Structures are given as C-alpha cells and as structure tokens.
C-alpha cells in the first residue's frame, strides 16, 4: 500500500528539511506597511514580531488618530506575514508533485 517504507522515510525526512528551510526563510523576511498616507510605518518580521515603528511628529498630539493608524498598520502587516506563510507553504507543496506516499502515479 505504501510502497517501500524506506523511501517513505526518506521522503518525510526531506519534507522536514524543506519545512525547516522554509521557516528560516520566512523568519528572515521583513514587511513594511504604511498608513495615514505614510504618517505611520510599521516593520514586521516573518515571525510576526514588530521590529520598528516610525511615527510622524504631527501625530504626537493626536492620540486617537495615532492609535487608529497604528492598529491598521499592525493588522495589515500581520496579514502580509500570514499571506506570505500560506503562499510559501503552497509553493513547497506544489514542488512535491512527484512524491506520492501511496506509490500510485
């Protein structure tokens, strides 16, 4: 049913190595999002951690606007990270067309 179990083990090992490489690549990427016409910029890494925030000085006296712009920018940046993760995972799976654990072709 599964063909050669040794081949399946090698396939799973290769998949694990690819997943680890993909994770490292994702974590190394950064995403920058601006909101409010560039008045707020948030930079987030592939882990979803905010690594930098830039705020225009004119917002320092407008707490409500600053909060809204920060929330929007952080949410948009996080969505970019999640979309990148999904696309990368799908790309990795797409590259495994020739690998079928059930031996059928």
Buried (B, 14 or more C-beta within 10 A) or exposed (E): EEEEEEEBEEBEEEBEEBEEEBBEEBEEBEBBBBBBEEBBBBBBBBEBEBEEEEBBEEBEEEEEBBEBBBEBBBEBBBEBBEEBBEEBEEEBEEEEEEBEBEEEE
